[in-house]
């Protein structure tokens, strides 16, 4: 009478598959009636993809996705979100995205040359970051995860400061009190709690600034994020939760993390949620502006799910070729956020090839400065790790500093 637990199945494309029949080895997908194994990957070599489930998911995504710019660069209207910018502002968005991508490429190359310990690429996510970053007011506070290089660019963080942290020469490299951009957080989801706590303080102080917390679809599976949602809702915290759903939590597809779209979770906590085309910089800018107005007016928190795609590895220690389907990557390359805004600028006569060449040359100059700056970056003192454990000097930390100095003194200097 041993009980049999019905396995939860998920297709390669991330679409959950429903078992309709079972044998010792194989189970049929109720949606497309093809055999799938208990991991949902199909018979060996079958490459099973639940096509019917994919079709339903795509239909849902198309119906509730805020978009102002199609992948072909055509402007479309939206009944709730609109945007009216000057020609220079449109060109500025392209410049921001192109330069951030060039910086990202240079950092990747520097890591491969051994000049950085690691790099976390943001390739493909430039529109989500620049669009939301340019919606911020100077007094707004940002709590990033670890991939928000575009938002850092918008907040005036020098790219060399980001790279110094990943070279191991600094513990951050910028002052959050000056930049309103807090330090990168490697622990998944933890920054959402920090952001809500800060936003609760902002509300108590009667300040009119807002807080934005960035996280990914993988972090959305962490309990910290749900707790942050609940606290923010209960205390009407002026915080915008900005989820960059890049479809992959390292090698785990979003369909195996969440049965429902992430933005719909907001409804269960009692606040609004919107899904936006994360490869459309105009839509990201318009939606984030509206969300910030909402939280500043006392409306409580707001969730944005930017539907985008990570077109590179999770980090430079990752090999996405082992898990990302090639056809999926090709499909998303057609939605490239920079190609989209470039096509729009050309279509509307707001830029010419001379402008794009000028931006490319500026990117190359920045890349050269970064390369030289990284190579010339001095190593920090060996006891620097003890400097900022606490705001003030602490007796126990000073004891550990002295012990470490005595330990190092036991070794002779090379050539001594």
Residue pairs with C-beta under 8 A, 6 or more apart in sequence:
6 19
7 19
7 27
7 38
8 16
9 16
9 17
9 18
9 19
9 27
9 29
9 36
9 38
9 39
9 40
10 16
10 17
10 39
10 40
10 253
10 255
10 256
11 17
11 29
11 36
11 40
11 41
11 42
11 48
11 49
11 50
11 53
11 54
11 255
12 40
12 41
12 42
12 47
12 48
12 49
12 253
12 325
13 49
13 50
13 53
13 54
13 253
13 255
13 325
13 328
14 247
14 253
14 254
14 255
14 256
15 31
15 49
15 50
15 53
15 54
15 56
15 57
15 255
16 40
16 50
16 53
16 255
16 259
17 29
17 30
17 31
17 36
17 40
17 48
17 50
17 53
18 29
18 30
18 31
19 27
19 28
19 29
19 30
19 36
20 27
20 28
20 29
20 30
20 33
21 27
21 28
22 28
25 37
26 35
26 36
26 37
26 43
27 35
27 36
27 37
27 38
28 34
28 35
28 36
29 35
29 36
29 48
29 50
31 50
31 52
31 53
32 50
32 51
32 52
32 53
34 42
34 46
34 48
34 50
35 42
35 43
35 46
35 48
36 42
36 43
36 48
37 43
40 48
41 48
42 48
57 255
60 261
61 261
61 275
61 307
64 261
64 263
64 275
65 275
65 276
65 277
65 307
66 78
66 80
66 81
66 274
66 275
66 276
66 277
66 283
66 286
66 287
67 76
67 78
67 276
67 277
67 280
67 283
68 75
68 76
68 77
68 78
68 81
68 82
68 83
68 277
68 280
68 282
68 283
68 286
69 75
69 76
69 277
69 280
69 281
69 282
69 283
69 340
69 341
69 344
70 76
70 340
71 279
71 334
71 335
71 340
72 340
72 343
73 339
73 340
73 341
73 342
73 343
73 344
73 346
73 347
74 344
74 347
75 282
75 344
75 348
78 283
78 286
80 290
81 283
81 286
81 287
81 290
82 286
83 282
83 285
83 286
85 93
87 350
90 341
90 344
90 345
90 348
90 350
91 345
91 350
91 351
91 355
92 134
93 130
93 131
93 134
93 281
93 282
93 285
93 341
94 338
94 341
94 342
94 345
94 351
94 359
95 359
95 362
96 126
96 130
96 133
96 134
96 150
96 153
96 154
97 126
97 127
97 130
97 150
97 281
97 337
97 338
97 341
98 338
98 356
98 359
98 360
98 363
99 153
99 359
99 362
99 363
99 366
100 122
100 126
100 129
100 130
100 149
100 150
100 153
101 123
101 126
101 338
101 363
102 360
102 363
102 364
102 366
102 367
103 149
103 153
103 159
103 363
103 366
103 367
103 370
104 121
104 122
104 123
104 149
105 123
105 367
106 366
106 367
106 370
106 371
107 116
107 119
107 121
107 159
107 162
107 163
107 166
107 370
108 119
108 121
108 312
108 316
110 116
110 119
110 163
110 370
110 371
110 374
111 117
111 118
111 119
111 166
111 316
112 316
115 167
115 374
115 375
116 163
116 166
116 167
116 316
116 374
117 166
117 167
117 168
118 166
118 315
118 316
118 317
119 163
119 166
119 315
119 316
120 146
120 147
120 149
120 166
120 314
120 315
120 316
121 147
121 310
121 312
121 313
121 315
121 316
122 129
122 147
122 148
122 149
122 150
123 310
123 311
123 312
124 246
124 279
124 308
124 309
124 310
124 311
124 312
124 332
124 336
124 337
125 147
125 150
125 244
125 246
125 278
125 306
125 308
125 309
125 310
125 337
126 150
126 281
126 337
126 338
127 278
127 279
127 280
127 281
127 284
127 308
127 337
127 338
127 340
127 341
128 150
128 242
128 244
128 278
128 279
128 284
128 306
128 308
128 337
129 148
129 149
129 150
129 151
129 154
129 244
130 150
130 151
130 153
130 154
130 281
130 284
131 280
131 281
131 282
131 283
131 284
131 285
131 288
132 151
132 212
132 242
132 284
132 285
132 288
132 304
132 306
133 142
133 148
133 150
133 151
133 153
133 154
133 155
134 154
134 285
135 284
135 285
135 288
135 289
135 292
136 142
136 154
136 155
136 212
136 288
136 292
137 209
137 210
137 292
138 180
139 180
139 207
139 208
139 209
140 180
140 209
140 210
140 211
140 212
140 292
141 176
141 180
141 181
141 182
141 195
141 198
141 202
141 209
141 210
141 211
141 212
142 148
142 151
142 155
142 180
142 181
142 182
142 211
142 212
142 214
143 182
143 185
143 191
143 192
143 194
143 195
143 198
143 211
143 212
143 213
143 214
144 151
144 152
144 181
144 182
144 184
144 185
144 191
144 214
145 184
145 185
145 188
145 191
145 214
145 215
145 216
145 219
146 184
146 185
146 186
147 216
147 244
148 184
148 214
149 159
149 162
151 181
151 214
152 159
152 162
152 181
153 159
155 179
155 180
155 181
156 179
157 174
157 179
157 181
158 173
158 174
159 366
159 370
160 173
160 369
160 370
160 373
160 374
160 377
161 170
161 172
161 173
161 174
162 173
163 370
163 373
163 374
164 170
164 173
164 377
165 171
165 172
165 173
165 184
167 374
167 377
169 377
169 378
169 379
169 380
170 380
171 183
171 388
172 183
172 184
174 181
174 183
176 182
176 183
182 191
182 194
185 191
185 194
188 215
188 218
188 219
188 222
188 224
189 215
189 219
189 220
189 222
189 223
189 224
189 225
189 228
190 224
191 213
191 214
191 215
192 213
192 215
192 219
192 224
192 225
192 228
192 229
192 241
193 224
193 227
193 228
193 231
194 213
195 211
195 212
195 213
195 228
195 239
196 211
196 213
196 228
196 231
196 232
196 235
196 237
196 239
196 301
197 231
198 211
199 210
199 211
199 232
199 237
199 238
199 239
199 295
199 301
200 231
200 235
200 237
202 209
202 210
202 211
202 237
202 238
203 235
203 236
203 237
203 238
208 296
209 238
209 296
210 238
210 239
210 240
210 292
210 295
210 296
211 237
211 238
211 239
211 240
211 295
212 239
212 240
212 242
212 288
212 292
213 228
213 239
213 240
213 241
213 242
214 242
214 243
214 244
215 225
215 241
215 242
215 243
215 244
216 243
216 244
216 245
216 246
216 249
217 243
217 244
217 245
217 246
217 247
217 248
217 249
217 254
217 257
217 258
217 262
218 248
218 249
218 250
218 252
218 257
219 225
219 249
220 243
220 245
220 257
220 258
220 262
220 265
221 249
221 257
221 258
225 241
226 265
228 241
229 241
229 265
229 266
229 269
229 271
229 301
229 303
230 269
231 237
232 239
232 241
232 269
232 271
232 300
232 301
233 269
233 270
233 271
233 300
233 301
236 298
236 299
236 300
236 301
237 295
237 300
237 301
238 295
238 296
238 298
238 300
238 301
239 295
239 301
239 302
240 288
240 291
240 292
240 295
240 301
240 302
240 303
240 304
241 266
241 301
241 302
241 303
241 304
242 288
242 304
242 306
243 262
243 263
243 303
243 304
243 305
243 306
244 278
244 306
244 308
245 254
245 262
245 278
245 305
245 306
245 307
245 308
246 278
246 308
246 309
246 310
247 253
247 254
247 308
247 309
247 310
248 254
248 310
248 314
248 320
248 323
248 324
249 257
250 314
250 318
251 314
251 318
251 320
251 322
251 323
254 262
261 275
261 305
262 275
262 303
262 305
263 273
263 274
263 275
263 303
263 304
263 305
264 273
265 273
265 303
266 272
266 273
266 301
266 302
266 303
267 273
269 301
270 300
271 300
271 301
271 302
271 303
272 294
272 299
272 302
272 303
273 302
273 303
273 304
273 305
274 287
274 291
274 302
274 303
274 304
274 305
275 304
275 305
275 307
276 283
276 284
276 287
276 304
276 305
276 306
276 307
277 283
277 284
277 306
277 307
278 284
278 306
278 307
278 308
278 309
278 337
279 307
279 308
279 309
279 332
279 335
279 336
279 337
279 340
280 337
280 340
281 337
281 340
281 341
282 341
284 306
287 304
288 304
291 302
291 304
294 300
294 302
295 301
295 302
308 337
309 329
309 332
309 335
310 320
311 329
311 332
311 333
311 336
312 320
313 319
313 320
314 320
342 351
342 356
344 350
345 351
345 355
346 352
382 404
382 408
383 401
383 404
383 405
386 397
386 398
386 400
386 401
386 404
389 397
390 397
